[in-house]
Amino acid sequence: MRVKRAAFLPLLILTVLLCACDGSNKGGATRHTGPGKPAYGDALVVGSIGEPSTLIPLLASDSASHDVAGLVYSGLVRYDKDLKLEGELAESWMVSPDGEKDPCPCSR
């Protein structure tokens, strides 16, 4: 009985090692496809404090609604990395001398 157990243990270890190193990607990990190329199935996961109460940006009074509406809707302008205004939907804009009117042609 002891001889059978001693022969069985190395066979079991060898089987586990061969199964673990078979080269297949069944664990669910995605393979890196290189810079600039997202892997299939990528997802953006963002944590939020609470549930959004509305998706209408003008009615968004809580932070969760504002965060989700900001991801859904685009604005006319946005800030770049240097905190300068750049067009998001607006191609160009100008401010009148009195500062009252801001004509903004949108064609994107």
The first five atom37 places (N, CA, C, CB, O) and aatype in JSON, in Angstrom:
{
  "aatype": [12, 1, 19, 11, 1, 0, 0, 13, 10, 14, 10, 10, 9, 10, 16, 19, 10, 10, 4, 0, 4, 3, 7, 15, 2, 11, 7, 7, 0, 16, 1, 8, 16, 7, 14, 7, 11, 14, 0, 18, 7, 3, 0, 10, 19, 19, 7, 15, 9, 7, 6, 14, 15, 16, 10, 9, 14, 10, 10, 0, 15, 3, 15, 0, 15, 8, 3, 19, 0, 7, 10, 19, 18, 15, 7, 10, 19, 1, 18, 3, 11, 3, 10, 11, 10, 6, 7, 6, 10, 0, 6, 15, 17, 12, 19, 15, 14, 3, 7, 6, 11, 3, 14, 4, 14, 4, 15, 1],
  "atom_mask": [
    [1, 1, 1, 1, 1],
    [1, 1, 1, 1, 1],
    [1, 1, 1, 1, 1],
    [1, 1, 1, 1, 1],
    [1, 1, 1, 1, 1],
    [1, 1, 1, 1, 1],
    [1, 1, 1, 1, 1],
    [1, 1, 1, 1, 1],
    [1, 1, 1, 1, 1],
    [1, 1, 1, 1, 1],
    [1, 1, 1, 1, 1],
    [1, 1, 1, 1, 1],
    [1, 1, 1, 1, 1],
    [1, 1, 1, 1, 1],
    [1, 1, 1, 1, 1],
    [1, 1, 1, 1, 1],
    [1, 1, 1, 1, 1],
    [1, 1, 1, 1, 1],
    [1, 1, 1, 1, 1],
    [1, 1, 1, 1, 1],
    [1, 1, 1, 1, 1],
    [1, 1, 1, 1, 1],
    [1, 1, 1, 0, 1],
    [1, 1, 1, 1, 1],
    [1, 1, 1, 1, 1],
    [1, 1, 1, 1, 1],
    [1, 1, 1, 0, 1],
    [1, 1, 1, 0, 1],
    [1, 1, 1, 1, 1],
    [1, 1, 1, 1, 1],
    [1, 1, 1, 1, 1],
    [1, 1, 1, 1, 1],
    [1, 1, 1, 1, 1],
    [1, 1, 1, 0, 1],
    [1, 1, 1, 1, 1],
    [1, 1, 1, 0, 1],
    [1, 1, 1, 1, 1],
    [1, 1, 1, 1, 1],
    [1, 1, 1, 1, 1],
    [1, 1, 1, 1, 1],
    [1, 1, 1, 0, 1],
    [1, 1, 1, 1, 1],
    [1, 1, 1, 1, 1],
    [1, 1, 1, 1, 1],
    [1, 1, 1, 1, 1],
    [1, 1, 1, 1, 1],
    [1, 1, 1, 0, 1],
    [1, 1, 1, 1, 1],
    [1, 1, 1, 1, 1],
    [1, 1, 1, 0, 1],
    [1, 1, 1, 1, 1],
    [1, 1, 1, 1, 1],
    [1, 1, 1, 1, 1],
    [1, 1, 1, 1, 1],
    [1, 1, 1, 1, 1],
    [1, 1, 1, 1, 1],
    [1, 1, 1, 1, 1],
    [1, 1, 1, 1, 1],
    [1, 1, 1, 1, 1],
    [1, 1, 1, 1, 1],
    [1, 1, 1, 1, 1],
    [1, 1, 1, 1, 1],
    [1, 1, 1, 1, 1],
    [1, 1, 1, 1, 1],
    [1, 1, 1, 1, 1],
    [1, 1, 1, 1, 1],
    [1, 1, 1, 1, 1],
    [1, 1, 1, 1, 1],
    [1, 1, 1, 1, 1],
    [1, 1, 1, 0, 1],
    [1, 1, 1, 1, 1],
    [1, 1, 1, 1, 1],
    [1, 1, 1, 1, 1],
    [1, 1, 1, 1, 1],
    [1, 1, 1, 0, 1],
    [1, 1, 1, 1, 1],
    [1, 1, 1, 1, 1],
    [1, 1, 1, 1, 1],
    [1, 1, 1, 1, 1],
    [1, 1, 1, 1, 1],
    [1, 1, 1, 1, 1],
    [1, 1, 1, 1, 1],
    [1, 1, 1, 1, 1],
    [1, 1, 1, 1, 1],
    [1, 1, 1, 1, 1],
    [1, 1, 1, 1, 1],
    [1, 1, 1, 0, 1],
    [1, 1, 1, 1, 1],
    [1, 1, 1, 1, 1],
    [1, 1, 1, 1, 1],
    [1, 1, 1, 1, 1],
    [1, 1, 1, 1, 1],
    [1, 1, 1, 1, 1],
    [1, 1, 1, 1, 1],
    [1, 1, 1, 1, 1],
    [1, 1, 1, 1, 1],
    [1, 1, 1, 1, 1],
    [1, 1, 1, 1, 1],
    [1, 1, 1, 0, 1],
    [1, 1, 1, 1, 1],
    [1, 1, 1, 1, 1],
    [1, 1, 1, 1, 1],
    [1, 1, 1, 1, 1],
    [1, 1, 1, 1, 1],
    [1, 1, 1, 1, 1],
    [1, 1, 1, 1, 1],
    [1, 1, 1, 1, 1],
    [1, 1, 1, 1, 1]
  ],
  "atom_positions": [
    [[0.82, -1.18, 0.0], [0.0, 0.0, 0.0], [0.86, 1.25, 0.0], [-0.93, 0.0, 1.19], [0.56, 2.23, -0.68]],
    [[1.95, 1.21, 0.77], [2.83, 2.36, 0.86], [3.55, 2.61, -0.46], [3.85, 2.16, 1.99], [3.82, 3.76, -0.8]],
    [[3.86, 1.57, -1.2], [4.53, 1.7, -2.49], [3.59, 2.34, -3.51], [5.01, 0.32, -3.0], [4.03, 3.17, -4.31]],
    [[2.32, 1.99, -3.48], [1.36, 2.59, -4.42], [1.2, 4.08, -4.13], [-0.01, 1.87, -4.32], [1.11, 4.89, -5.05]],
    [[1.17, 4.44, -2.87], [1.03, 5.84, -2.5], [2.27, 6.63, -2.91], [0.77, 5.97, -1.0], [2.14, 7.77, -3.36]],
    [[3.44, 6.07, -2.75], [4.68, 6.74, -3.12], [4.78, 6.93, -4.63], [5.89, 5.94, -2.6], [5.37, 7.91, -5.07]],
    [[4.23, 6.03, -5.42], [4.26, 6.16, -6.87], [3.16, 7.11, -7.35], [4.11, 4.79, -7.54], [3.29, 7.73, -8.4]],
    [[2.09, 7.21, -6.59], [0.97, 8.05, -6.98], [1.26, 9.53, -6.79], [-0.27, 7.66, -6.19], [0.82, 10.35, -7.6]],
    [[2.0, 9.9, -5.73], [2.27, 11.29, -5.43], [3.06, 12.0, -6.52], [3.0, 11.38, -4.12], [2.65, 13.09, -6.94]],
    [[4.18, 11.46, -7.02], [4.89, 12.14, -8.11], [4.05, 12.23, -9.38], [6.2, 11.41, -8.41], [4.14, 13.22, -10.11]],
    [[3.23, 11.23, -9.66], [2.35, 11.27, -10.83], [1.31, 12.37, -10.69], [1.67, 9.92, -11.03], [1.0, 13.06, -11.67]],
    [[0.78, 12.55, -9.5], [-0.2, 13.61, -9.24], [0.45, 14.99, -9.39], [-0.8, 13.46, -7.84], [-0.15, 15.87, -10.01]],
    [[1.63, 15.19, -8.86], [2.33, 16.47, -8.97], [2.65, 16.78, -10.43], [3.63, 16.45, -8.14], [2.47, 17.92, -10.86]],
    [[3.1, 15.81, -11.18], [3.41, 16.0, -12.6], [2.15, 16.36, -13.39], [4.05, 14.72, -13.19], [2.21, 17.22, -14.27]],
    [[1.03, 15.73, -13.09], [-0.22, 16.03, -13.78], [-0.68, 17.45, -13.49], [-1.31, 15.04, -13.37], [-1.11, 18.16, -14.41]],
    [[-0.59, 17.88, -12.26], [-1.0, 19.25, -11.9], [-0.1, 20.27, -12.59], [-0.94, 19.46, -10.36], [-0.6, 21.28, -13.09]],
    [[1.19, 20.04, -12.62], [2.1, 20.97, -13.28], [1.85, 21.05, -14.78], [3.54, 20.56, -13.03], [1.88, 22.14, -15.35]],
    [[1.6, 19.93, -15.42], [1.34, 19.94, -16.86], [0.02, 20.63, -17.19], [1.32, 18.51, -17.41], [-0.07, 21.34, -18.19]],
    [[-0.98, 20.44, -16.37], [-2.26, 21.12, -16.6], [-2.16, 22.62, -16.37], [-3.35, 20.53, -15.7], [-2.81, 23.39, -17.07]],
    [[-1.35, 23.04, -15.41], [-1.21, 24.46, -15.1], [-0.4, 25.19, -16.16], [-0.57, 24.63, -13.73], [-0.56, 26.4, -16.32]],
    [[0.46, 24.49, -16.87], [1.34, 25.13, -17.84], [1.01, 24.73, -19.28], [2.79, 24.77, -17.54], [1.91, 24.59, -20.1]],
    [[-0.27, 24.55, -19.6], [-0.6, 24.1, -20.95], [-0.63, 25.24, -21.97], [-1.93, 23.39, -20.94], [-0.79, 24.98, -23.16]],
    [[-0.49, 26.51, -21.54], [-0.41, 27.63, -22.47], [-1.75, 28.23, -22.84], [0.0, 0.0, 0.0], [-1.78, 29.25, -23.54]],
    [[-2.84, 27.67, -22.41], [-4.14, 28.26, -22.74], [-4.43, 29.42, -21.79], [-5.27, 27.19, -22.66], [-3.84, 29.51, -20.71]],
    [[-5.33, 30.31, -22.22], [-5.67, 31.49, -21.42], [-7.1, 31.36, -20.93], [-5.48, 32.8, -22.25], [-7.97, 32.15, -21.31]],
    [[-7.36, 30.37, -20.1], [-8.71, 30.13, -19.61], [-9.01, 30.88, -18.33], [-8.92, 28.66, -19.39], [-10.15, 30.84, -17.85]],
    [[-8.03, 31.56, -17.76], [-8.22, 32.25, -16.49], [-8.96, 33.56, -16.61], [0.0, 0.0, 0.0], [-9.26, 34.17, -15.58]],
    [[-9.26, 34.04, -17.8], [-9.98, 35.27, -17.98], [-9.09, 36.48, -18.14], [0.0, 0.0, 0.0], [-9.6, 37.58, -18.37]],
    [[-7.8, 36.34, -18.03], [-6.91, 37.48, -18.2], [-6.8, 37.82, -19.68], [-5.52, 37.19, -17.6], [-6.7, 36.93, -20.53]],
    [[-6.8, 39.13, -19.98], [-6.67, 39.55, -21.37], [-5.2, 39.7, -21.71], [-7.43, 40.87, -21.63], [-4.38, 40.04, -20.85]],
    [[-4.87, 39.45, -22.92], [-3.49, 39.59, -23.36], [-3.25, 41.01, -23.82], [-3.16, 38.59, -24.48], [-4.15, 41.65, -24.37]],
    [[-2.06, 41.51, -23.59], [-1.7, 42.87, -23.98], [-1.52, 42.92, -25.49], [-0.4, 43.34, -23.25], [-0.8, 42.11, -26.07]],
    [[-2.19, 43.88, -26.13], [-2.14, 43.97, -27.59], [-1.21, 45.07, -28.08], [-3.51, 44.19, -28.14], [-1.12, 45.29, -29.28]],
    [[-0.54, 45.75, -27.19], [0.38, 46.8, -27.59], [-0.17, 48.17, -27.23], [0.0, 0.0, 0.0], [-1.34, 48.31, -26.87]],
    [[0.7, 49.18, -27.34], [0.26, 50.52, -26.96], [-0.76, 51.08, -27.97], [1.46, 51.46, -26.86], [-0.6, 50.93, -29.18]],
    [[-1.78, 51.72, -27.44], [-2.77, 52.36, -28.3], [-3.86, 51.44, -28.8], [0.0, 0.0, 0.0], [-4.8, 51.9, -29.43]],
    [[-3.76, 50.16, -28.53], [-4.76, 49.2, -29.0], [-5.44, 48.58, -27.78], [-4.12, 48.11, -29.9], [-4.84, 47.76, -27.09]],
    [[-6.69, 48.95, -27.51], [-7.35, 48.35, -26.35], [-7.67, 46.88, -26.6], [-8.64, 49.12, -26.01], [-7.98, 46.48, -27.72]],
    [[-7.59, 46.1, -25.56], [-7.91, 44.68, -25.65], [-9.42, 44.52, -25.72], [-7.33, 43.9, -24.45], [-10.16, 45.36, -25.2]],
    [[-9.88, 43.48, -26.33], [-11.31, 43.2, -26.44], [-11.89, 43.0, -25.05], [-11.56, 41.96, -27.32], [-11.33, 42.27, -24.23]],
    [[-13.01, 43.64, -24.8], [-13.69, 43.47, -23.54], [-13.27, 44.43, -22.46], [0.0, 0.0, 0.0], [-13.67, 44.27, -21.3]],
    [[-12.47, 45.46, -22.8], [-12.09, 46.44, -21.79], [-13.32, 47.19, -21.3], [-11.05, 47.42, -22.34], [-14.28, 47.36, -22.05]],
    [[-13.29, 47.63, -20.08], [-14.43, 48.34, -19.49], [-13.91, 49.45, -18.6], [-15.34, 47.38, -18.68], [-12.83, 49.35, -18.02]],
    [[-14.7, 50.5, -18.5], [-14.41, 51.6, -17.6], [-15.3, 51.44, -16.38], [-14.63, 52.98, -18.29], [-16.53, 51.43, -16.49]],
    [[-14.69, 51.31, -15.23], [-15.44, 51.15, -13.99], [-15.17, 52.37, -13.13], [-15.06, 49.82, -13.25], [-14.02, 52.65, -12.78]],
    [[-16.24, 53.1, -12.78], [-16.11, 54.32, -11.99], [-16.95, 54.16, -10.74], [-16.54, 55.58, -12.8], [-18.13, 53.81, -10.82]],
    [[-16.37, 54.42, -9.59], [-17.11, 54.35, -8.34], [-17.89, 55.63, -8.11], [0.0, 0.0, 0.0], [-17.42, 56.71, -8.47]],
    [[-19.05, 55.52, -7.54], [-19.9, 56.68, -7.27], [-20.4, 56.61, -5.84], [-21.09, 56.74, -8.28], [-20.54, 55.53, -5.27]],
    [[-20.66, 57.78, -5.27], [-21.15, 57.83, -3.89], [-22.57, 57.29, -3.79], [-21.09, 59.27, -3.36], [-22.9, 56.6, -2.83]],
    [[-23.41, 57.61, -4.77], [-24.8, 57.18, -4.71], [-25.37, 57.01, -6.1], [0.0, 0.0, 0.0], [-24.67, 57.14, -7.1]],
    [[-26.66, 56.72, -6.16], [-27.35, 56.56, -7.43], [-27.69, 57.93, -8.01], [-28.63, 55.71, -7.25], [-28.1, 58.82, -7.27]],
    [[-27.52, 58.11, -9.33], [-27.94, 59.38, -9.92], [-29.45, 59.51, -9.91], [-27.41, 59.51, -11.37], [-30.18, 58.56, -10.19]],
    [[-29.92, 60.7, -9.58], [-31.37, 60.92, -9.53], [-31.93, 61.33, -10.89], [-31.71, 61.97, -8.5], [-33.11, 61.13, -11.15]],
    [[-31.09, 61.91, -11.76], [-31.52, 62.32, -13.09], [-30.33, 62.31, -14.03], [-32.18, 63.72, -13.05], [-29.18, 62.4, -13.59]],
    [[-30.59, 62.21, -15.33], [-29.53, 62.28, -16.32], [-29.59, 63.58, -17.11], [-29.62, 61.09, -17.27], [-28.83, 63.76, -18.06]],
    [[-30.48, 64.49, -16.74], [-30.6, 65.78, -17.4], [-29.61, 66.73, -16.73], [-32.07, 66.34, -17.33], [-29.74, 67.0, -15.54]],
    [[-28.62, 67.25, -17.48], [-27.57, 68.05, -16.84], [-28.09, 69.3, -16.13], [-26.57, 68.47, -17.87], [-27.55, 69.68, -15.1]],
    [[-29.12, 69.93, -16.66], [-29.65, 71.14, -16.01], [-30.34, 70.84, -14.68], [-30.63, 71.84, -16.94], [-30.42, 71.72, -13.82]],
    [[-30.82, 69.64, -14.51], [-31.51, 69.26, -13.28], [-30.64, 68.48, -12.31], [-32.73, 68.46, -13.61], [-31.1, 68.1, -11.23]],
    [[-29.4, 68.22, -12.68], [-28.5, 67.42, -11.84], [-28.08, 68.24, -10.63], [-27.25, 66.95, -12.64], [-27.27, 69.16, -10.74]],
    [[-28.63, 67.91, -9.48], [-28.31, 68.66, -8.27], [-27.39, 67.89, -7.33], [-29.59, 69.02, -7.54], [-26.81, 68.48, -6.42]],
    [[-27.24, 66.61, -7.53], [-26.34, 65.83, -6.69], [-25.1, 65.43, -7.48], [-27.05, 64.57, -6.14], [-25.11, 65.47, -8.71]],
    [[-24.04, 65.05, -6.79], [-22.77, 64.77, -7.46], [-22.84, 63.53, -8.35], [-21.66, 64.6, -6.43], [-22.2, 63.49, -9.4]],
    [[-23.6, 62.53, -7.95], [-23.7, 61.32, -8.77], [-24.37, 61.62, -10.1], [-24.48, 60.22, -8.01], [-23.93, 61.13, -11.14]],
    [[-25.45, 62.42, -10.09], [-26.13, 62.78, -11.33], [-25.23, 63.63, -12.21], [-27.43, 63.52, -11.03], [-25.2, 63.45, -13.43]],
    [[-24.49, 64.54, -11.62], [-23.6, 65.39, -12.39], [-22.47, 64.58, -13.04], [-23.0, 66.49, -11.49], [-22.12, 64.82, -14.19]],
    [[-21.91, 63.62, -12.31], [-20.84, 62.78, -12.86], [-21.32, 61.94, -14.04], [-20.28, 61.87, -11.77], [-20.63, 61.86, -15.05]],
    [[-22.48, 61.33, -13.91], [-23.0, 60.48, -14.99], [-23.41, 61.33, -16.19], [-24.21, 59.65, -14.49], [-23.13, 60.96, -17.33]],
    [[-24.06, 62.47, -15.95], [-24.45, 63.35, -17.05], [-23.23, 63.89, -17.78], [-25.31, 64.51, -16.53], [-23.28, 64.11, -18.99]],
    [[-22.14, 64.11, -17.06], [-20.9, 64.56, -17.69], [-20.29, 63.51, -18.61], [0.0, 0.0, 0.0], [-19.6, 63.85, -19.57]],
    [[-20.54, 62.24, -18.32], [-20.05, 61.18, -19.19], [-20.95, 60.97, -20.41], [-19.93, 59.87, -18.41], [-20.49, 60.5, -21.45]],
    [[-22.23, 61.33, -20.29], [-23.2, 61.09, -21.36], [-23.24, 62.25, -22.36], [-24.59, 60.86, -20.78], [-23.29, 62.03, -23.57]],
    [[-23.22, 63.47, -21.84], [-23.38, 64.65, -22.69], [-22.05, 65.36, -22.9], [-24.4, 65.61, -22.09], [-21.18, 65.34, -22.03]],
    [[-21.91, 65.99, -24.07], [-20.73, 66.8, -24.37], [-21.09, 68.27, -24.27], [-20.18, 66.46, -25.77], [-22.22, 68.66, -24.58]],
    [[-20.13, 69.09, -23.86], [-20.34, 70.52, -23.76], [-19.79, 71.24, -24.98], [0.0, 0.0, 0.0], [-19.18, 70.63, -25.86]],
    [[-20.0, 72.54, -25.03], [-19.46, 73.33, -26.13], [-17.95, 73.48, -26.02], [-20.11, 74.71, -26.16], [-17.25, 73.37, -27.03]],
    [[-17.46, 73.72, -24.82], [-16.03, 73.86, -24.59], [-15.64, 73.02, -23.38], [-15.64, 75.35, -24.38], [-16.49, 72.61, -22.6]],
    [[-14.35, 72.77, -23.25], [-13.82, 72.05, -22.1], [-12.43, 72.61, -21.79], [-13.76, 70.51, -22.36], [-11.87, 73.36, -22.58]],
    [[-11.9, 72.23, -20.65], [-10.56, 72.65, -20.28], [-9.56, 71.59, -20.69], [-10.47, 72.92, -18.77], [-9.81, 70.4, -20.54]],
    [[-8.4, 72.03, -21.22], [-7.34, 71.08, -21.55], [-6.46, 70.87, -20.32], [-6.5, 71.6, -22.76], [-6.8, 71.31, -19.23]],
    [[-5.34, 70.19, -20.5], [-4.48, 69.87, -19.36], [-3.83, 71.09, -18.73], [-3.41, 68.9, -19.79], [-3.42, 71.05, -17.57]],
    [[-3.73, 72.2, -19.49], [-3.17, 73.44, -18.96], [-4.26, 74.41, -18.49], [-2.32, 74.12, -20.02], [-3.97, 75.58, -18.24]],
    [[-5.5, 73.93, -18.36], [-6.66, 74.7, -17.92], [-6.98, 75.87, -18.85], [-6.42, 75.21, -16.52], [-7.41, 76.93, -18.4]],
    [[-6.77, 75.66, -20.15], [-7.17, 76.63, -21.16], [-8.38, 76.06, -21.89], [-6.0, 76.94, -22.16], [-8.49, 74.84, -22.08]],
    [[-9.29, 76.94, -22.29], [-10.49, 76.47, -22.97], [-10.16, 75.97, -24.37], [-11.54, 77.59, -23.04], [-9.4, 76.6, -25.1]],
    [[-10.74, 74.83, -24.72], [-10.65, 74.3, -26.07], [-12.03, 73.83, -26.48], [-9.6, 73.14, -26.16], [-12.85, 73.48, -25.64]],
    [[-12.28, 73.83, -27.77], [-13.59, 73.43, -28.26], [-13.83, 71.95, -28.14], [0.0, 0.0, 0.0], [-12.98, 71.14, -28.51]],
    [[-15.0, 71.59, -27.63], [-15.41, 70.18, -27.63], [-16.42, 69.97, -28.75], [-16.02, 69.77, -26.23], [-16.16, 69.19, -29.67]],
    [[-17.56, 70.66, -28.71], [-18.5, 70.66, -29.82], [-18.36, 71.92, -30.66], [-19.93, 70.54, -29.29], [-18.67, 71.91, -31.85]],
    [[-17.89, 72.99, -30.06], [-17.75, 74.26, -30.78], [-16.44, 74.27, -31.56], [-17.81, 75.45, -29.8], [-15.39, 73.92, -31.02]],
    [[-16.51, 74.68, -32.81], [-15.29, 74.81, -33.59], [-14.56, 76.11, -33.27], [-15.6, 74.75, -35.09], [-13.33, 76.15, -33.23]],
    [[-15.33, 77.17, -33.03], [-14.75, 78.46, -32.68], [-15.76, 79.25, -31.86], [-14.33, 79.25, -33.95], [-16.95, 78.93, -31.87]],
    [[-15.29, 80.25, -31.17], [-16.18, 81.13, -30.41], [-15.49, 82.47, -30.24], [-16.55, 80.51, -29.02], [-14.27, 82.57, -30.34]],
    [[-16.29, 83.49, -29.99], [-15.75, 84.82, -29.75], [-16.65, 85.52, -28.74], [-15.64, 85.64, -31.07], [-17.85, 85.25, -28.66]],
    [[-16.07, 86.41, -27.99], [-16.8, 87.16, -26.99], [-16.95, 88.58, -27.5], [-16.08, 87.13, -25.6], [-15.98, 89.2, -27.93]],
    [[-18.19, 89.1, -27.46], [-18.43, 90.46, -27.91], [-17.76, 91.46, -26.96], [-19.95, 90.74, -28.02], [-17.48, 91.11, -25.81]],
    [[-17.49, 92.7, -27.42], [-16.8, 93.67, -26.56], [-17.55, 93.97, -25.26], [-16.6, 94.94, -27.31], [-16.91, 94.26, -24.24]],
    [[-18.87, 93.91, -25.28], [-19.6, 94.18, -24.04], [-19.69, 92.94, -23.14], [-21.0, 94.67, -24.37], [-20.16, 93.05, -22.01]],
    [[-19.25, 91.78, -23.62], [-19.24, 90.57, -22.83], [-20.61, 89.94, -22.65], [0.0, 0.0, 0.0], [-20.77, 89.04, -21.82]],
    [[-21.59, 90.39, -23.4], [-22.97, 89.93, -23.25], [-23.28, 88.73, -24.14], [-23.92, 91.05, -23.56], [-23.95, 87.8, -23.7]],
    [[-22.81, 88.75, -25.38], [-23.18, 87.72, -26.35], [-21.95, 86.9, -26.72], [-23.83, 88.34, -27.61], [-20.86, 87.45, -26.92]],
    [[-22.14, 85.62, -26.81], [-21.06, 84.71, -27.19], [-21.51, 83.84, -28.35], [-20.61, 83.83, -25.99], [-21.95, 82.71, -28.14]],
    [[-21.42, 84.35, -29.59], [-21.81, 83.5, -30.72], [-20.85, 82.31, -30.86], [-21.85, 84.31, -32.02], [-19.63, 82.46, -30.76]],
    [[-21.41, 81.17, -31.09], [-20.61, 79.95, -31.1], [-21.16, 79.0, -32.17], [-20.61, 79.26, -29.69], [-22.15, 78.31, -31.91]],
    [[-20.55, 78.94, -33.37], [-21.04, 78.0, -34.37], [-20.64, 76.57, -34.0], [-20.49, 78.35, -35.76], [-19.48, 76.29, -33.71]],
    [[-21.62, 75.67, -34.02], [-21.39, 74.27, -33.68], [-21.64, 73.41, -34.9], [-22.3, 73.83, -32.5], [-22.74, 73.44, -35.46]],
    [[-20.67, 72.66, -35.31], [-20.88, 71.79, -36.47], [-20.14, 70.47, -36.35], [-20.46, 72.48, -37.73], [-19.84, 69.85, -37.37]],
    [[-19.83, 70.03, -35.18], [-19.17, 68.74, -35.01], [-20.19, 67.67, -34.79], [-18.19, 68.77, -33.86], [-19.83, 66.5, -34.63]]
  ]
}
